[in-house]
Amino acid sequence: MSTTPTLNGQVIGQAHYATRSLLERAVAPLGLSFGQVLALNVLADGAVDRARLVHRITGTLKIDESAVHEVIDQLVDADLVQVDEGPSTSAEAQVRLTDNGHATQRRVSAAVADITARLYGDIPADEASAAARVLTLITQRANAELAAIPT
């Protein structure tokens, strides 16, 4: 007898980790970590203030700022991003993709598109929309609770 799974953190986590594992395997030949992939994707549309990039990645991965600065430094060392220092502070610095970074990000984007097509392609649009709405609501609630916890 087949039972419908209950929507809970375990089911959501299993989907996340299975999908993330596919992505990590797809980008392994590029020598990229998951955090680096996220940073490249944020930068795909153009330069971003370093502070904004750090905030975006810490908010997404729930990691501390020093870990994100390390990711940025690794991307600089790999000639995938360039940091243009701001006029007065490093927080005003602009981070942007290099030519090599653009090429690598396009390869990452193609890998994501391929995984997305395989995993989501045959899910009816109304079911996918409902799932997206529910998961977005859960994320908002969890983020609100995290923000309320004193650090």
Buried (B, 14 or more C-beta within 10 A) or exposed (E): EEEEEEEEEEEBEEEEEEBEEBBBEBBEEBEBBBBBBBBBBBBBEEBBBBBEBBBBBBEBBEBEEEEBBBBBEBBBEBEBBBBEEBEEEEEEBBBBBBEEBBEBBEBBBEBBEEBEEEEEEEEEEEEEEEBEEEBEEBEEEEEEEEEEEEE
